[in-house]
């Protein structure tokens, strides 16, 4: 048993932080067995107490929508809209991942930066390439960090070098599922049709069948951009909304499902997400950079939709999920200021989105409660003049002003994660 002492802050409920000043969290086999202001008695003789002093201890971050293959393109051509940006910059970059040597170089840097920013688990898009996707999954395993990683599926409206047959997509996914689909594994496959405009009905049907056959999770994009939505209407005219089109292919909650963006989700689509248990992933930086719009995150929460946050590299420009928390709050304030109807996200709510709510996609992850896996960050915020502030104010100050240099320890499933090789 490992026993950690420190100032613990987490969100068992979305409305407020629970703060345990100079408390204890006991961890056995990577799982929390005790949380409180005192130690359980009797302690096993092998128990060791690790005292983090006056540091803050918080759940680790979860990035629920990120394109690893776009890592090198961060901050480039942020003045373009989605579909133009994809064709001009994103697809040419993704084509390079046919070369596994190139993939290894970029993916190592990507994982290192996730670690640096305190993101211990992520939902990741790779590319259509089987070998480089497999490499990315192996690198996550070597790092000891958690991820669901998707080999992207596309067979229309994309460059020839990124187009594959349905048969090729099935074969590659089956191989990844056979190798990595351990229910207890930290790194697992996820079925990843890029989005409906780039997938034929045959490809979408095959992806849905794969997900159902193996009980595999699904991730894709939903209602991100007005032009994209119009394209989906023309391609799937019998569907009542974008989400309904996915539903008809068994790609909308029939197995655990992540749908990124949801900027223009209609009332019907929101209700469909709620009913199907689909998790909406809010990507505020990407939506602003690509002029997509501003997702009404609080509306989704209030209507019972599961929610999370994503960096969406490289539509988004920042892998730091603490910054994404800030952007999500600011977007909600902008909607409130302009429209006067959307309640703004509070700091506890946005933090909960990135920790407990997002972590629920991986199981019991993202909180310091008995039965939860110990994913944690230890924050040394001395340089931020913490002596004048409460513990909650110190955390807020770190989220807005701190950076990776303040993170002195990182844990995933109870194991301290050392700096990955670059």
Secondary structure, DSSP 8 states (H G I E B T S, - for coil): -EEEEEEEEEEEETTEEEEEEEEEEEEETTEEEEEESS--SS--TT-EEEEEEEEEEEE-EEEEEEEGGGGGGTTS-TTS-HHHHIIIIIHHHHHGGGSHHHHHHHHHHHHHHHHHHTEEEEEEE--S-HHHHHHHHHHHHHHT-EEEEE-EE--SSS-GGG---HHHHHHHHHHHHHHH--TT-SEEE-BEE--GGGS-HHHHHHHHHHHHHHT--EEEEES--HHHHHHHHHH-TT-SSHHHHHHHTT-SSSS-EEEEE-TT--HHHHHHHHHHT-EEEE-HHHHHHTT-----HHHHHHTT-EEEE---BTTB----HHHHHHHHHHHHHHHHHHHS-S----HHHHHHIIIIIHHGGGSS-SS-STTSB--EEEE--GGG-GGGS-HHHHHHHHHHH--GGGEEEEEETTEE------
